[in-house]
C-alpha cells in the first residue's frame, strides 16, 4: 500500500471593540464612535506525508508487516522540516506448527513482537524555529520586541515503542495475554536558558530562552489480560476476567543545564525518577507543647551556631541561629516555617499497577456482570483537603478532621518528653499561625489507591419462541448502574480526577442508574 496526505490550516483572526453608542438599539460597529480595541493576526500551518506499508504472510503461520512514512511540517526550518519514521511487526502462530498438534490442551498460541516510531511536532508553536517579534504600540507609534529566539536546529520529537507478547487460549476456556512494552519519547522540546545578551524573550522576567530538542522519557512495564470460564454447562456460565498494567515512568535524559533537576510546582523533574515525583518540605508532626507544625530543617543551605560555638549544617550557608521558627527537641532542630524546611522526594503520583476485573454469571437467558477498576501505588496531593483544614479570620467551610486539632499540651508533657512530637497530629486552630502550620508539605500527601465499582449490569433475553411470534429477531431488557461505589484513602477524594496527583473542587463522578430495552429487527 502507498498513500499521500497533506493538511493545511489557515486561521485569520480579527477583533474590534467600540464604545459610545450613537443611536440606541443599533449593534452595528459603525454606530459606535470610540475604538477601545482593534487587533488581528493570521497563522498558517501545513503538513505533508508519504506513507507505505507491506504485509506478508507465509503458510498462515508467519506474518510480517513493515511500514514507512516521511513527514514534513511547516513548524521546522527547511533543513529539518522532513523526517522519516517506520515500524515493523511480526507474529508467529505457534499453535499451527506440526509439533503442536498433539498438545490438545493448547487451542491457540501466538508470539508477536513489534517496534515502531512516530513523529510529533505539537511540542512547539506554528513558527517554532523562527526568531519572532511581538507587536505593540507606544503613543500610537508601532513598537516591536523580541519574543522568541531563532531555533533553526529544532526538529521532530520521536516516539518509540518496543513490545513483545505471548497470547493464547488454553483448555478451551482460558484466554491469556502477557506483554512487555517500552515506550519512549526522545528529542523532547525544552526551553533552554541563554545569556541575556542573546536577547530577552520575556516581558515579566530577565531571561532569554531558546527551544531545543533535549530530553528522553520512558514508560515501560508489563501488561496482563486474562479471562477464564470458571464453570460452564448447558444452563450456567461463570466467567472471571482481569487485566493489570505494571508501569514505571522514568526521566532518562535531561538537558545539561538541568542535570540537577527542574522544579515544577510540587514536583521535581530529575533523571532517574518519574515525571510526577513529589518534592516537598518534609512534615514531621505537631509540637505538643505549642501546637505548631514541625518540618525537617534544611541544613544543606542554612546553619545554626550552637552554644559551644560549633556550627550545625552548611557553614557556608545562611546563619539562621536567631530565627524564631526554630525548635530544638531532644537534640534535633526543627522549623515551623517551610522557607527553612528541607525539601525531599516523597514518592510519585503515578501508580505502580492499575487495571480492572470483571465477574459475569449467566443462567439461561439471565446475565449479571460486575466491573471493578483499581489503582495501586501512587500518591495524591490533596489540595482540597488542605484548604478545608486551613483557618482564617473569615467564616468558611472546614473538614470535620479540624475538630481533632491540638487544643492544649497533654498533662505531663515537657520539653524533653520522648513523645513531644505528635506524628499524625493536626496543628492548633490559629489564624495568625495558619499559614505556617498549613503550608504546602508532605503532610497533604495521601495514598491514591482506589477501588471503584464501575458498572453493574443485569440483562434478560426474552424467550426466542415469544420473540418469533412478534416477527422479531431478539428482545432484551437491562438494568444498569455506573460508579456505584468508590473506595479511597480519604472519603470524598477522587484520585481518578488527575493522573498528576492533584485534587480540585470538582463534582464527584456521578452515579448513574438506567434501564433499557434492545429490540433486534
C-alpha positions, 0 to 999 in steps of 0.5 A: 500500500502507498498513500499521500496526505497533506493538511493545511490550516489557515486561521485569520483572526480579527477583533474590534471593540467600540464604545459610545453608542450613537443611536440606541438599539443599533449593534452595528460597529459603525454606530459606535464612535470610540475604538477601545480595541482593534487587533488581528493576526493570521497563522498558517500551518501545513503538513505533508506525508508519504506513507507505505506499508507491506504485509506478508504472510507465509503458510498462515503461520508467519506474518510480517508487516513493515511500514514507512512514512516521511513527514514534513511540517511547516513548524521546522526550518527547511533543513529539518522540516522532513523526517522519516519514521517506520515500524515493523511487526511480526507474529508467529502462530505457534499453535499451527506448527506440526509439533503442536498438534498433539498438545490438545490442551493448547487451542491457540498460541501466538508470539508477536513482537513489534517496534515502531516510531512516530513523529510529533511536532505539537511540542512547539508553536506554528513558527517554532524555529523562527526568531519572532517579534511581538507587536505593540504600540507606544503613543500610537507609534508601532513598537516591536520586541523580541519574543522568541529566539531563532531555533533553526536546529529544532526538529521532530520529537520521536516516539518509540515503542518496543513490545513483545507478547505471548497470547493464547487460549488454553483448555478451551476456556482460558484466554491469556495475554502477557506483554512487555512494552517500552515506550519512549519519547526522545528529542523532547522540546525544552526551553533552554536558558541563554545569556541575556545578551542573546536577547530577552524573550520575556516581558515579566522576567530577565531571561532569554530562552531558546527551544531545543530538542533535549530530553528522553522519557520512558514508560515501560512495564508489563501488561496482563489480560486474562479471562477464564470460564470458571464453570460452564454447562448447558444452563450456567456460565461463570466467567472471571476476567482481569487485566493489570498494567505494571508501569514505571515512568522514568526521566532518562535524559535531561538537558545539561543545564538541568542535570540537577533537576527542574522544579515544577510546582510540587514536583521535581523533574530529575533523571532517574525518577518519574515525571510526577515525583513529589518534592516537598518540605518534609512534615514531621508532626505537631509540637505538643507543647505549642501546637505548631507544625514541625518540618525537617530543617534544611541544613544543606543551605542554612546553619545554626551556631550552637552554644559551644560555638560549633556550627550545625549544617552548611557553614557556608550557608545562611546563619539562621541561629536567631530565627524564631521558627526554630525548635530544638527537641531532644537534640534535633532542630526543627522549623515551623516555617517551610522557607527553612524546611528541607525539601525531599522526594516523597514518592510519585503520583503515578501508580505502580499497577492499575487495571480492572476485573470483571465477574459475569454469571449467566443462567439461561437467558439471565446475565449479571456482570460486575466491573471493578477498576483499581489503582495501586501505588501512587500518591495524591496531593490533596489540595482540597483537603488542605484548604478545608483544614486551613483557618482564617479570620473569615467564616468558611467551610472546614473538614470535620478532621479540624475538630481533632486539632491540638487544643492544649499540651497533654498533662505531663508533657515537657520539653524533653518528653520522648513523645513531644512530637505528635506524628499524625497530629493536626496543628492548633486552630490559629489564624495568625499561625495558619499559614505556617502550620498549613503550608504546602508539605508532605503532610497533604500527601495521601495514598491514591489507591482506589477501588471503584465499582464501575458498572453493574449490569443485569440483562434478560433475553426474552424467550426466542419462541415469544420473540418469533411470534412478534416477527422479531429477531431478539428482545432484551431488557437491562438494568444498569448502574455506573460508579456505584461505589468508590473506595479511597484513602480519604472519603470524598477524594477522587484520585481518578480526577488527575493522573498528576496527583492533584485534587480540585473542587470538582463534582464527584463522578456521578452515579448513574442508574438506567434501564433499557430495552434492545429490540433486534429487527 
